Amino acid sequence: SSFSTVDYVELPSVFHLSSRYQEDTCPDKVNLTIGAYRDEAGKPWVLPCVRKAESILAADDTLNKEYLSMGGLQSFNDAATRLVLGENSPLIQEDRAVAVQTLSGTGALTIAFQFIKQFYPGNKDVLVSNPSWGNHKLMIERMGGLNFVQYTYYDAKTMGVDLEAMCRDLENAKDGSVVLLHACAHNPTGIDPTREQWMKIAEVCKKKNHFPIFDLAYLGYASGSFNEDAYAIRLFGELGFEFLVCQSFAKIMGLYCERIGAMMFVGQTAEIAHKCLSQIKIIIRSIYSNPPAHGARVASMCLNNRDMRAEWEDCVKEMHARIRRARSHLHTALKTCNVPGSWEHILSQNGMFSYTGLTKAQCETLIEKHHIYLLKSGRISMCGITQENAKYVAEAFKDAIQNAKEN
């Protein structure tokens, strides 16, 4: 065979662990791996506004199954752009912000990296936070023609942003590098820069002529406010940057399997923006031609219909509040069970994930002995924590911390 030298590759750990969880028959098992929202009962939640939109669409006999354009559903693209930049954004008024529908956030990043590879005149180093979402590294390295480079982000001692080291790394990077930034609810740490820190980051990027790409998968999850969570993106817009935004509606609208996202480009002028848009559409044509319609129609309805928009915003606030309650449940249980260490970071971190500070050996003990599934980096999805299982998880943490044998 021409392919006899191809090696077998293991699934990414997050999927492997989720498969193990599904096969596990232990009644006390807990899944803290994949970042997908769960309600207080640990069940997936189809948002009521999504149910309503799907019912309306199913009853609409005027809809057909024709292809969307390469750029996708324009009413969705426009609404997604307004959501990120603000209804009265000068970038929109000046026609400098253009967008396409993508296959969720991963598809948006893929198109963004292809665009950078083909058209960005600066160097091809893509600076990514350490740590970051594992798929960032996989996509950049598999793309070919781009260089994966890490910058310091997390301070293990303070369990916060190491701003000094981050800015130093950005300063020492090659001029005109591409910088991938998590707009809010950083994955995996759950730690975001403050407004003052964002300004310092922007100043370094401006000085070094870096090109920002914002990964925006969790708008509303960090603070419960779209405007607050979009602060960094809007700041960079006000400071005159050109940039890309890669947006997912999987988490914030519960449309995981619909693969609905958007990629936005902000150019220096309207002419530049639309020239780049034309090339972005050709990239899409070469990969999958046209995006699917159903998720875009659902999202567009939830974004553009006033009543459904209000209902959706309430749902996002509830998801944010549910995760805050999960943090409180776990923090209280950890303190009540006298688990060694300080656990205030469980409360101070935000969004779907928490970087616990647990070691690899401690995580392995949790998985093998207590049937608690989490990444071996110590990252947990807070949506797996409920009021019912918080004490069990805390007791397991205590055992792992006290008894795990470090390699």
Secondary structure, DSSP 8 states (H G I E B T S, - for coil): -TTTT-------HHHHHHHHHHH---TT-EE--S-----TTS-----HHHHHHHHHHHT-TT-------TT--HHHHHHHHHHHH-TT-HHHHTT-EEEEEEEHHHHHHHHHHHHHHHH--S--EEEEEES--HHHHHHHHHHSS-EEEEEE-EETTTTEE-HHHHHHHHHHS-TT-EEEEE-SS-TTT-----HHHHHHHHHHHHHTT-EEEEEES-TTTTTS-HHHHTHHHHHHHHTT--EEEEEE-HHHHS-GGGTEEEEEEE-SSHHHHHHHHHHHHHHHHHHTSS--SHHHHHHHHHHHSHHHHHHHHHHHHHHHHHHHHHHHHHHHHHHHTT-SS--THHHH--SSEEE----HHHHHHHHHHH-EE--TTSEEEGGG--TTTHHHHHHHHHHHHHH----
